[in-house]
Amino acid sequence: MNLAPYMAYFKKSFLNRSAYRFDHIMSIFSNCLRMFIFWEIYKALYGGRQEIDGVTMSMVTTNFVLSMGLDAVFYINDYFLPDKIGNGSITTELLRPMSFKGRMIAENMGNAVFNLLFRFAPAFVVACLLIGILPPASPLMLVLFVVSAVLGYGVLWTISFAVQMTAFWLLNVWSMTTIKNVFVNVLSGTMIPLWFMPDWMEGVLKFTPFSSIYFTPIQIYLGQLEPGEIAIKCAIQLLWIGVIYVVGDILWKCGQKKLVVQGG
Amino acid sequence: MVTLENVSKFIISDLSLHIPKGECVGIIGASGAGKTTLLKIICGLLKPKSGYVRVLGKDPVTEKGRYKRDLSVFLVGKSALDGYDTVKQSFELMQSIYGLPKDSFWREYEELAGRLDFQKYENKSLKSLSLGQRMRVELAAVLIGNPKLILLDEPNVGLDENGKAILWEMLEEKCRQGATVLVASHNLTEIANVCTRLVLLEKGHLLYYGTERNLRSKYASIDVMELKLLGALPDLEDLPLKEYSILGDVLRISYDSNYLSSAEILRLILAQTQVAEVNINKPDLSDIILQIKGGKSSEFD
C-alpha cells in the first residue's frame, strides 16, 4: 500500500490548521476558559469539602482537564463526507486511486496532531500551573493512558464515521451530528465525571462505547484500574472500534451502491 | 478500450458502441440528451440498469479500483481540486495520489503551466481565481500524467478562445500519444475539428456513431461550389451535377461529394476558362444534426 498520498493529506491538514493563527490562539484561550469555568463550578459544588462519594476534587479536576484536553485533540470534522455529498464532489473523490476512508483518517490525524501540539499542550500547561492536576499513577500508567487515549480516539472516529455515512440518505445530517455530540459530551464523562452517575446509568453505560472514549484513559491515568481491568477495558475499546467500523463500512458500501444506482 | 452493449440507464436507452484505443470521440447532444450520464457510466459512477460495459477490459463499477490510475475525468461543476489549496499544492497532492515519478511530473507541470499560462498565479488559492483561470488549472490536472482514458464533460466552459484552442490542441496530442479521449460538448464546430469520431445522442438514443466524413457523406453529401469567373462560361454537361445557376459572373454549382470531387470539377472548369475566386461550402454540422434528428425522431416517438 502506497502511504505517500495519505501522508500528503496528513501534512496538508496539519499545515492548513497552522495557517489560521488567530483561530488557533483563540482556541487555546477558549480551552483555558472552559477549564477555569469547570474548575469554578466544581469548587462551588464541592463547597470546600475534600471529597464527595469517595471522589476528591483533585480527581474531578484531573478528569475535566484531561478529558477537555483530549476533546481538543480529538476534533473530528463531522461534515467531511456530508459536505462532499452535498456539493457533488464525492463523485470525483471516488475516482481517485486511493482509499477515501484512508484519506478521512489521514486528514483527521493531521488535525489531531496539530491540536495535540498547539492546542492541548499549551492549555494543559496553563491548567497544570494554575489549577493543578494529579500526576499519573506511575510511568507505566502514563504509557497505558496514551495507548488507551489513542484507542479512545479510534472509538470517537468510528462513531463520527458511522454518523457521517447517514449523509447518503439524509439531506441534512445536522440533527444526527447534534445527537451524537450530546451523547458523547454527556455520556463520555467530559462534562460530568462518570463516578457521579447513578448506578443504573453506569450499568447502561457499560453497554455503550461512550465511556471508552475519555473515561477509560483517565481511569488508567489515575491508577483506578488493576492490570487485568486495563486489559479488559482496552479490549472493549478495540471491540467498539471494530463493531462501529463494521457498521460504518456497511453504510459506506450501501451509500456507494446508492450513488451508482441512483446517481449523485 | 470502451465497449457498451445494449446499455440502459436513466435517459440512456439500449445504447451500444465500441471506442477503440487512441480515438478522440466527441459526444454531441442537447441538454438532457444523456451525455453526462454516458460519461458517468463509462467511468463507473453509474451502474447501468441493463447491458454490458467494459472499460480497459474491466467492469467500471466493480473493478474501477484496478484502473483508476489510467483514468482521468473532468465533470463540469464537480471539481477534483480543493478550493483552499494553492495551484501548486493541488498538483503536489496529485503527484502523491497518482504515485507519478517526481521529475517527469514536474517537467510536465511546467510545460502545462506554460501552455495554459497559469504560472503567474500558481501560488494563489484556487478559490481566489476567476472561472477561466481555474478551468485552465483543472484541465491541466486532468491532462497531466499519462492517463489511458480521458473523459471530459463540457471542458470549455469558462475558457476564452485562446484557452479553448490550447485545450483542443492538447487533446489531439494526447490522442496521438495513444490516449483515448471522450469529450461531451455543445460546441459542434470545435468537436468536429478535433474529434476523430462523433457520438450523436438524442433523448438517450444513439442517432449516429462514426466519423464526421461518414456523417456528411451519409446525411449531407451535397456541397456547393461558387466560382467567380473571369472568362467564358464553361461547358458542364459531362459532370453529374445536381444543379447549377449563374448570377452575373458567379457560377454556383451543387454536387454530391460522394460521386464527384471538387478537384474534378475545378480541373474541368479551369481547362475551359479563368477563375478569380472559388468558395466551397459544406453543409453546417448543426444543420446536418438537425436534419438527422428530424428524420430519426419519428422512429423513437
Interface residues (C-beta under 8 A of the other chain):
Chain A: N2 A4 P5 M7 A8 Y9 K12 N16 G88 S89 T91 T92 L94 L95 R96 P97 M98 L259 V260 V261 G263 G264
Chain B: F10 T37 K40 C43 G44 L45 L46 K47 V61 K64 G65 K68 R69 L71 V73 L75 G77 K78 S79 A80 Y84 D85 Q89 E92 L93 S96 I97 Y98 G99
